[in-house]
Structure formats: C-alpha cells, structure tokens
Amino acid sequence: MTLRITVWNEFRHELEKANVKAVYPEGIHVVLATALREHLADAAIIRTATLDEPEQGLPDDLLATTDVLVWWAHKAHAVVPDTLAERVQKRVLEGMGFVALHSAHYSKPFMRLMGTGCGLKWRDAGELERLYVVNPGHPIADGLPEFFEIPHEEMYGECFDIPTPDELVMLSWFQGGNVFRSCCTWRRGKGRVVYFRPGHETFPTYYQPEVRRVLANSVRYAAPQSSSPYALGSPWESRSKSPIDAAGAGDLSLHETTDK
C-alpha cells in the first residue's frame, strides 16, 4: 500500500524571523517532507500544505485522500478555522492518522481529539534534552538506541494536560531538571494519534537522524489499519437504530422522554 502523507505547516515563523529562516530557509514542512522521503522512499506519496494557501492548504479533496496528516504549528493556532479542525477530527475518526509535532499540542485539531486543555510548562533556554525510549518494543521506537540527545531545545515540562496516553514511547529529561512525556499515542475512532515533542523552530532539530527516524516511524504507525466502514451519526440516528426499535417494540416517539 502506498501511503498518502500530507505535511501541514503554518509557515509563518520562517517568513517573519531571520533566525528561523536561517535554520529552515524553505520552511519546516519541506524539511519534514524530505525526512519522510528518506525513510519511506517509494512507499509513500508526500505532499505539503501551509496555512496561507487556499482553504488553509487542506481542501476537502486533499484531506479525503490523506492517510496520515503531519501537523506543525506554533503561533497561529487561532487562525485555523474551527470548521477545519472539525474536518480533521472527523477524518481521524474515520481512520486517518494524525501526527502532532511540538507546539501542535495547542492546535485546534489536537485539542479536539484530546478533549483537554493540553497545557504544559515551557522554557526556551536552548538546553540539552535527553529522550529515553521507555517502550522499546513499540513500532515508533524501531531502530532507536536506549536514549538519544538533542543538544539544544526548548523545554516542555510536566504536568502535561492530556488524557493518559494509550502508549508512552519516550520520556524526556532536560538539563534544567524537568521531565516530559515526549512521545505518546492514542486511538480515536478508527484512527491513531501520535504526539512527538521536539521541534522548536529556532533549532535544527528536524535535521537530526534520530528525530527523522521517529518521524518516519510515527507515520508508519499512524497509517490506517482497517478498510472497514466507520459510521459517524448523530445521537438521534444512533438511538433510532437501537435494538429495541429494530425489534419493533414500539414507536420511537414513545421513548423520546428517556433523554430528557
């Protein structure tokens, strides 16, 4: 199966800040796409999209033909329309994978999928980050050492306001003493969600080999697992198809007061 991957990026910092442009001159999305091509080769079709493109880069036809959506965001979360976040959430429930990177913990799609505030502690001091693989048998950890280090990164620290992950793959320790759940996964409907913490825009994190491997492994893991249909319906539709009504036990209107 050829995976259809879309890498989405705000592409705002790179155009507005010289120090970010120096690290990612063509945009973070280009570096992410290149990393995925290195590891996935002919097994994937990789497309990029940015916030200021028509329909925020994700028209219906592109989103409908995306198997895994990789999302980098930081300063423009509020600019993303609620309707787009809803469409992304719906696609995940239907089976699309969603990989949220770094500050995408505050993105509208990720917050909708988590159902929590997704807040955390942070400190931009360019300190050492050491990522420990705490679940070495997980597919996202394939090919990684017991731990690896990123020389300079923005610190994210606990408490991280997310639902308890279905799986915790990596835990970070920072030079300043903080720890953080840096690689987590969840299942939502038929889809898989991955959160991977590293990737502050002023540091060359996405050029690091271990990080690039995690990105590719995360996309493979988040890829759709089943082709069986997943029906999204309103509470009314679900209730109208309940066993009691299907058996002809009475008119639906007789049961309306049960929800009031």
Secondary structure, 3 states (H helix, E strand, C coil): CCEEEEEEECCCHHHHCHHHHHHCCCCHHHHHHHHHHHHHHHHEEEEEEECCCHHHHCCHHHHHCCCEEEEECCCCHHHCCHHHHHHHHHHHHHCCEEEEEHHHHHCHHHHHHHCCCCCCEEEEEEEEEEEEECCCCCHHHCCCCCEEEEEEEEEEECCCCCCCCCEEEEEEEECCCCEEEEEEEEEECCEEEEEECCCCCCCCHHHCHHHHHHHHHHHHHHCCCCCCCCCCCCHHHHHHCCHHHHCCCCCHHHHHHHHC
